[in-house]
């Protein structure tokens, strides 16, 4: 099973991009619905934070890669 990432909604305000997403972590079989944000090219939020994220490491890195690719940041 693969990690599933769905963008629910997003809004751009100046150099900030706020993203509401839903993530299904294939390793833990848990689902999360959180908000993250880009400030210029930097991604912020507990969901993607290396020490605070509830996601498995492989899912966290997959979410980061997906969002950077999807929003060209």
N, C-alpha and C positions, 0 to 999 in steps of 0.2 A: 504494500500500500504506500502511496506517495502522500507527502504533505499537500494539503489543499489550502490555497490562498485566494480569498475573494475580496475585492474592493467593493465596499458597500456605498461609500460616498466620499467625495473630496472637495475641498474648496481652496482656492489660491488667494492669498492676501499679501500683496507686495512680493517680497522674496520668500514668504512662508507658504508652505503647502500642507494643509491638514488633511489627513487620510483616515477614514474609518474603515477598518478591515476585519474580516473574520478569518481565522486560521484554524485548521484541523491538523493537529500534530500527530503524525502517523506513529511515532515511537511511543508516546504516552496515551494515545487515543483520546485526547482531551481537545475540546474546542474552546477558542477564545475569541472575544469580540472586543477590540481595543482601538484606541486612536494613537497614531504616531504622527510626527510632522518632520518635514524637511525645512531647514532654515538654510537657504542657498543650497549647497550640496551635502550638508550634514544632516543625518537622520537621527531623530530623538524620540524617546519614548521607552517606558519600562519593557514593552514587548520585545524590543531589539537591544536592550542594554545587556552587556555581557555578564553582569553580576546579578541583575534584578529580574531578568526575563524568566517567566514560568515555562517557556518553551524548551524543548530539547535543543542541544547545540546545533544539530543538523537542520532542524526546523528554523531556528533563529537565523542561521546563515542563509537558508533558502528564502526566507521572508525578505531579508536585506537585499539579496541579489535580485529577487523578483521586483521589488519596489524601485530599486535603482534603474533597472532595465526598463520597466514600464513607464517611469516618469523621466527618463533620460537625465538622471542626475548623478 
